């Protein structure tokens, strides 16, 4: 019988044991082999308790080695087992589709090769951020960028919305080979942000809690201090709105005209009846 392999990439969530969904847990438990990409040894031990064949992908990372090479090696490690006819589960920190290139590449390649492949979402750092900082993205809006991408490309920033910069500890990294950047590179980010925000504007360094006994990091400081604040790979920079939203009088007027037109049409129909 021709046994076809399959691939599913799942998220383990941010907090150990608390954020994983039942479908993700089921995929881990029922897989023939689980590939795990998390940096916390406690999470690794926890996942090993769900399946007898759990293989860590963390050893593929190395200082000075391009992370893109690492991601390609992760993909190939999983696809080798898929091609061998096994049910493969890739378990990734947080959400497998959020700031995680390897799961996207693996699912796409598996589908191209004719295998069944899908992604199962998990609770991401973004989900935790909204809860921990009390932010509703629907109130003022949110702009999300990787910090280095924000620096390397021209973006139109709206200071009346939240600006969220991910992986700010890597701000200015151009070659994907480092695990941190210098205060000088972060100062370039400060200078860039200062074009739209006052230097005394309060920003927040955020890190989600990964254990039930720990608290999230919610450190506030003025934008001018960003280059000197301790940042890690997990740190996200949250820039709150710096000015009120400005009404779009043109569109408001157009909507008012449409509403008036619809009202007149309704009255006309009522009179005809």
KAHU-V903401 format. One record per pair of residues at least 6 apart in sequence whose C-alpha atoms are under 6 Angstrom apart, sorted by the first residue. I is the first residue (numbers start at 1). J is the second residue. If there is no record, write none. Layout:
BEGIN
I J
I J
END
This chain:
BEGIN
3 85
4 85
5 82
5 83
5 85
5 86
5 87
6 82
6 87
6 88
6 115
6 116
6 117
7 88
7 89
7 117
8 89
8 117
8 118
8 119
9 89
9 90
9 91
9 119
10 24
10 91
10 96
10 119
10 120
11 91
11 92
11 93
11 94
11 95
11 96
11 121
11 122
12 20
12 93
12 94
13 19
13 20
13 93
13 94
13 122
13 123
13 124
14 94
14 210
15 210
15 211
16 210
16 211
19 123
29 50
29 51
31 87
31 88
31 89
32 86
32 87
33 53
33 88
34 54
34 88
34 89
34 90
35 54
35 55
35 56
35 90
36 55
36 56
36 57
36 90
36 91
37 57
37 58
37 92
38 93
48 54
60 70
61 70
63 178
64 177
65 177
66 176
66 177
67 176
71 102
75 102
75 106
94 122
94 123
94 124
95 121
95 122
95 123
95 124
107 117
140 161
141 161
142 161
142 162
142 163
143 163
143 164
144 164
145 165
146 165
146 166
147 165
147 166
147 168
147 171
148 171
148 172
159 241
159 242
160 241
160 242
160 243
160 244
160 245
161 241
162 239
162 240
162 241
163 239
164 237
164 238
165 236
165 237
166 236
167 233
167 235
167 236
168 236
169 180
169 231
169 232
169 233
170 180
170 181
172 185
183 227
186 227
187 227
199 223
199 224
200 222
200 223
201 222
201 223
202 221
202 222
202 223
203 220
203 221
203 222
203 223
203 238
203 239
204 219
204 220
204 237
204 238
205 218
205 219
205 236
205 237
206 217
206 218
206 235
206 236
207 216
207 217
207 235
208 216
209 215
209 216
END
